[in-house]
Amino acid sequence: MTARHWISGASMFALTAMAVPALAQSSQPRQRVDVVPYLGIDQVVMAPLKGDGDVLTYTNVTAGVTAQIQSRRVEATIDAQYNHSFGWGSQTPDQDVISGIVSAQAHVARGLTLNAGGLATRVRTDGLSGATALNDSSYTSQVYAGYVGPSYTTQIGDFTVNGSYRLGYARVEDDIDADLPGALPGGSFADSWTHSLLGSVGFAPGTVLPVGLTASAGYDREDASQLDQRFEDAWGRLDATLPVSRTVALVGGIGYEDIEISQRSPVLDATGAPVIRDGRYVTDKSSPRALVYEFDDIIWDVGVLWRPSHRTSLQARVGERYGGMTYQGSFLWQGRDSNFALVVFDGIDSFGRMIMADVAALSGSNLNVVRNPFTGDLTGCAFSATGGGQCFNDALSGITDANFRYRGVSAQYALRRGPWGWGLGAGYSQRKFITPQGQTVLIRGSRDENWFGNASMTYMFNDRDSIDTVAYINYFDASGGRPDVLNYGAFTSYFKGLSRRLSASASVGIDGVKADDIDTVISAMGQVGLRYSF
């Protein structure tokens, strides 16, 4: 978990200079290369405990690879899987799911690092935002996101120089014709390219002056295919750090920011209504670009920084941005075998930039990626006891093409001690939408709210046998006539090594969904399977 949500724009380099360093950076990394391709087959059955539905049975065939790489120059985690489900009967159609995460850092030269990452998973697009996709390919979509870019840091005398660039791409790919009844009408996200350029130069307190100063600037741009939408954010600022004791410092900054969001008009039919094809607006390429949102003003913030040790950092800031007051903060703690982070964030965001920042926040070679054994999907969080974990629940709930004012709080805790592994993630967010007048799906100023929680426990009996338990809950309070959705569930999986390469698994679980004007549906699930690792 990192402070990605609130360090967008002008606060990025202010926090970078004060973040808690990972313990792994203080010692020579242990050499490790562990790459395991595998093939698997399992049988799954789902039965309704409450609500209408049939008993569903299907067979999953999977192919994937897991990798943990840690060396002097490279640190990477790969967990990628392709899953094809063969349905038994007309109620269980065949489906394909691609899921996984990739996080990699390569130290190319002194101070120069090449960073890359990616995510793939499946989400529901039937209006039940945030709910688990349980064998219903009628209204599901594949989500892909990936980025690559260099970062550079060097010391020139007393001055620290930082720079980075990130190129990202995000895509939501529908499995079926989204014009079918039940699918979300118009305004759904298609794909976008993002660019993020950051740079700073500064010196620490007590070097050149008693106060530390950092000058920083950045430029962010997103080009989305839906209505040819464009987001641009250019900013520059000066930050100061004034120590008032051995562990406490006053911090503050002032700068200037220029944000513009624009898009073209949709094609209109004979009645004047927007034309929707495959669940998305058809863009009128000949229409002029219209300005949807503009912010052009001075930005500032002040606050306090507390760092009692190299393991712990607390920061709180209040300031003015986006035409009003903003409140941001973070608490970061890194233990010997555990990690905790709490972040309060406030910014202008979109699904494309949001999921890209989540993927970029992943780091390290010790990520614990938990999958749903019945669907192959990611459960929402990747935990790490050494830092660099992240939850994706919030980004994947209520995907839209709109930009929004994004505020909330998120927290994550991870522990790895002996045979035990624990992970906890929770958060709350509010999205206030920035849309043009006449938007037919999301009304300008309307708000969505999302609460989520994830918990996982792993116990290793030995190097081949283990048990995993996962519990999750997500409540999405929707606007725009969409239903409010509560999704909750839990499952336990047991893994048994039958030989050096062959292992068996068995899982049981329960999943519940409650939406407005829809009866609660609770499903029981069971799974048994085999996996062969090469």
Secondary structure in CASP SS format (residue, H / E / C, confidence):
PFRMAT SS
TARGET T0000
AUTHOR 0000-0000-0000
METHOD secondary structure of the structure
MODEL  1
M C 1.00
T C 1.00
A C 1.00
R C 1.00
H C 1.00
W C 1.00
I C 1.00
S C 1.00
G H 1.00
A H 1.00
S H 1.00
M H 1.00
F H 1.00
A H 1.00
L H 1.00
T H 1.00
A C 1.00
M C 1.00
A C 1.00
V C 1.00
P C 1.00
A C 1.00
L H 1.00
A H 1.00
Q H 1.00
S H 1.00
S C 1.00
Q C 1.00
P C 1.00
R C 1.00
Q C 1.00
R E 1.00
V E 1.00
D E 1.00
V E 1.00
V E 1.00
P E 1.00
Y E 1.00
L E 1.00
G E 1.00
I E 1.00
D E 1.00
Q E 1.00
V E 1.00
V E 1.00
M E 1.00
A E 1.00
P E 1.00
L E 1.00
K E 1.00
G C 1.00
D C 1.00
G C 1.00
D C 1.00
V C 1.00
L E 1.00
T E 1.00
Y E 1.00
T E 1.00
N E 1.00
V E 1.00
T E 1.00
A E 1.00
G E 1.00
V E 1.00
T E 1.00
A E 1.00
Q E 1.00
I E 1.00
Q E 1.00
S C 1.00
R C 1.00
R C 1.00
V E 1.00
E E 1.00
A E 1.00
T E 1.00
I E 1.00
D E 1.00
A E 1.00
Q E 1.00
Y E 1.00
N E 1.00
H E 1.00
S E 1.00
F E 1.00
G E 1.00
W C 1.00
G C 1.00
S C 1.00
Q C 1.00
T C 1.00
P C 1.00
D C 1.00
Q E 1.00
D E 1.00
V E 1.00
I E 1.00
S E 1.00
G E 1.00
I E 1.00
V E 1.00
S E 1.00
A E 1.00
Q E 1.00
A E 1.00
H E 1.00
V E 1.00
A E 1.00
R C 1.00
G C 1.00
L E 1.00
T E 1.00
L E 1.00
N E 1.00
A E 1.00
G E 1.00
G E 1.00
L E 1.00
A E 1.00
T E 1.00
R E 1.00
V E 1.00
R E 1.00
T C 1.00
D C 1.00
G C 1.00
L C 1.00
S C 1.00
G C 1.00
A C 1.00
T C 1.00
A C 1.00
L C 1.00
N C 1.00
D C 1.00
S H 1.00
S H 1.00
Y H 1.00
T E 1.00
S E 1.00
Q E 1.00
V E 1.00
Y E 1.00
A E 1.00
G E 1.00
Y E 1.00
V E 1.00
G E 1.00
P E 1.00
S E 1.00
Y E 1.00
T E 1.00
T E 1.00
Q E 1.00
I E 1.00
G C 1.00
D C 1.00
F E 1.00
T E 1.00
V E 1.00
N E 1.00
G E 1.00
S E 1.00
Y E 1.00
R E 1.00
L E 1.00
G E 1.00
Y E 1.00
A E 1.00
R E 1.00
V E 1.00
E E 1.00
D E 1.00
D C 1.00
I C 1.00
D C 1.00
A C 1.00
D C 1.00
L C 1.00
P C 1.00
G C 1.00
A C 1.00
L C 1.00
P C 1.00
G C 1.00
G C 1.00
S C 1.00
F C 1.00
A C 1.00
D E 1.00
S E 1.00
W E 1.00
T E 1.00
H E 1.00
S E 1.00
L E 1.00
L E 1.00
G E 1.00
S E 1.00
V E 1.00
G E 1.00
F E 1.00
A C 1.00
P C 1.00
G C 1.00
T C 1.00
V C 1.00
L C 1.00
P C 1.00
V C 1.00
G E 1.00
L E 1.00
T E 1.00
A E 1.00
S E 1.00
A E 1.00
G E 1.00
Y E 1.00
D E 1.00
R E 1.00
E E 1.00
D E 1.00
A E 1.00
S C 1.00
Q H 1.00
L H 1.00
D H 1.00
Q E 1.00
R E 1.00
F E 1.00
E E 1.00
D E 1.00
A E 1.00
W E 1.00
G E 1.00
R E 1.00
L E 1.00
D E 1.00
A E 1.00
T E 1.00
L E 1.00
P E 1.00
V C 1.00
S C 1.00
R C 1.00
T C 1.00
V E 1.00
A E 1.00
L E 1.00
V E 1.00
G E 1.00
G E 1.00
I E 1.00
G E 1.00
Y E 1.00
E E 1.00
D E 1.00
I E 1.00
E E 1.00
I E 1.00
S E 1.00
Q E 1.00
R C 1.00
S C 1.00
P E 1.00
V C 1.00
L E 1.00
D C 1.00
A C 1.00
T C 1.00
G C 1.00
A C 1.00
P E 1.00
V C 1.00
I E 1.00
R E 1.00
D C 1.00
G C 1.00
R E 1.00
Y E 1.00
V C 1.00
T E 1.00
D C 1.00
K C 1.00
S C 1.00
S C 1.00
P C 1.00
R C 1.00
A E 1.00
L E 1.00
V E 1.00
Y E 1.00
E E 1.00
F E 1.00
D E 1.00
D E 1.00
I E 1.00
I E 1.00
W E 1.00
D E 1.00
V E 1.00
G E 1.00
V E 1.00
L E 1.00
W E 1.00
R E 1.00
P E 1.00
S E 1.00
H C 1.00
R C 1.00
T E 1.00
S E 1.00
L E 1.00
Q E 1.00
A E 1.00
R E 1.00
V E 1.00
G E 1.00
E E 1.00
R E 1.00
Y C 1.00
G C 1.00
G E 1.00
M E 1.00
T E 1.00
Y E 1.00
Q E 1.00
G E 1.00
S E 1.00
F E 1.00
L E 1.00
W E 1.00
Q E 1.00
G C 1.00
R C 1.00
D C 1.00
S E 1.00
N E 1.00
F E 1.00
A E 1.00
L E 1.00
V E 1.00
V E 1.00
F E 1.00
D E 1.00
G E 1.00
I E 1.00
D E 1.00
S C 1.00
F H 1.00
G H 1.00
R H 1.00
M H 1.00
I H 1.00
M H 1.00
A H 1.00
D H 1.00
V H 1.00
A H 1.00
A H 1.00
L C 1.00
S C 1.00
G C 1.00
S C 1.00
N C 1.00
L C 1.00
N E 1.00
V E 1.00
V E 1.00
R E 1.00
N C 1.00
P C 1.00
F C 1.00
T C 1.00
G C 1.00
D C 1.00
L E 1.00
T E 1.00
G E 1.00
C E 1.00
A E 1.00
F E 1.00
S C 1.00
A C 1.00
T C 1.00
G C 1.00
G C 1.00
G C 1.00
Q E 1.00
C E 1.00
F C 1.00
N H 1.00
D H 1.00
A H 1.00
L H 1.00
S C 1.00
G C 1.00
I C 1.00
T C 1.00
D C 1.00
A C 1.00
N E 1.00
F E 1.00
R E 1.00
Y E 1.00
R E 1.00
G E 1.00
V E 1.00
S E 1.00
A E 1.00
Q E 1.00
Y E 1.00
A E 1.00
L E 1.00
R E 1.00
R E 1.00
G C 1.00
P C 1.00
W E 1.00
G E 1.00
W E 1.00
G E 1.00
L E 1.00
G E 1.00
A E 1.00
G E 1.00
Y E 1.00
S E 1.00
Q E 1.00
R E 1.00
K E 1.00
F E 1.00
I E 1.00
T C 1.00
P C 1.00
Q C 1.00
G C 1.00
Q C 1.00
T C 1.00
V C 1.00
L C 1.00
I C 1.00
R C 1.00
G C 1.00
S C 1.00
R E 1.00
D E 1.00
E E 1.00
N E 1.00
W E 1.00
F E 1.00
G E 1.00
N E 1.00
A E 1.00
S E 1.00
M E 1.00
T E 1.00
Y E 1.00
M E 1.00
F C 1.00
N C 1.00
D C 1.00
R C 1.00
D C 1.00
S E 1.00
I E 1.00
D E 1.00
T E 1.00
V E 1.00
A E 1.00
Y E 1.00
I E 1.00
N E 1.00
Y E 1.00
F E 1.00
D E 1.00
A C 1.00
S C 1.00
G C 1.00
G C 1.00
R C 1.00
P C 1.00
D C 1.00
V E 1.00
L E 1.00
N E 1.00
Y E 1.00
G E 1.00
A E 1.00
F E 1.00
T E 1.00
S E 1.00
Y E 1.00
F E 1.00
K E 1.00
G E 1.00
L C 1.00
S C 1.00
R C 1.00
R C 1.00
L E 1.00
S E 1.00
A E 1.00
S E 1.00
A E 1.00
S E 1.00
V E 1.00
G E 1.00
I E 1.00
D E 1.00
G E 1.00
V E 1.00
K E 1.00
A E 1.00
D C 1.00
D C 1.00
I E 1.00
D E 1.00
T E 1.00
V E 1.00
I E 1.00
S E 1.00
A E 1.00
M E 1.00
G E 1.00
Q E 1.00
V E 1.00
G E 1.00
L E 1.00
R E 1.00
Y E 1.00
S E 1.00
F C 1.00
END
